[in-house]
Amino acid sequence: MNTQVGFVLKIILFSTGLSLLIKYGGQYLLLKPTTSTALTIVLTPSLVFGLILGWRYYK
């Protein structure tokens, strides 16, 4: 149980840090506001986590 709570806390902290980085650091990136750029930025963290967890599951 303790490892599950720790894992959830790590995910919450990482998500909070990532959202703050996007909110306050995003204005320094020279990206054009297009639909494909927004989808890439939003979906990349979920895809990365999915790949990491899937890789750990099959390993």
C-alpha positions in Angstrom: 0.0 0.0 0.0 2.8 2.4 0.8 4.4 2.0 -2.6 1.1 2.8 -4.3 0.7 6.0 -2.3 4.2 7.0 -3.1 3.7 6.3 -6.8 0.5 8.3 -6.9 2.2 11.2 -5.1 5.1 11.1 -7.6 2.6 11.3 -10.5 0.8 14.2 -8.9 4.0 16.1 -8.2 5.3 15.5 -11.7 2.0 16.6 -13.3 1.9 19.7 -11.2 5.5 20.6 -12.1 4.8 19.9 -15.8 1.7 22.1 -15.8 3.5 25.0 -14.1 6.3 24.6 -16.6 3.9 24.8 -19.5 2.0 27.7 -17.9 4.9 29.9 -17.0 7.6 28.7 -19.3 5.5 28.2 -22.4 5.6 31.9 -23.3 9.4 31.6 -23.9 9.0 28.9 -26.6 8.8 30.2 -30.1 5.9 28.0 -31.3 3.1 29.0 -33.5 -0.4 28.4 -32.0 -1.7 25.6 -34.3 -3.9 22.7 -33.6 -1.2 20.1 -34.3 1.2 21.9 -31.9 -1.4 21.9 -29.1 -2.3 18.2 -29.6 1.4 17.3 -29.6 2.1 19.1 -26.4 -1.0 17.7 -24.7 -0.7 14.1 -25.8 3.1 13.6 -25.5 3.2 13.2 -21.7 0.4 10.6 -21.7 2.0 8.6 -24.5 5.4 8.7 -22.8 3.9 7.4 -19.5 2.0 4.8 -21.4 5.1 3.5 -23.2 7.1 3.5 -19.9 4.4 1.6 -18.0 3.8 -0.8 -20.9 7.6 -1.5 -21.2 7.7 -2.2 -17.4 4.7 -4.5 -17.7 6.3 -6.7 -20.4 9.8 -6.6 -18.9 
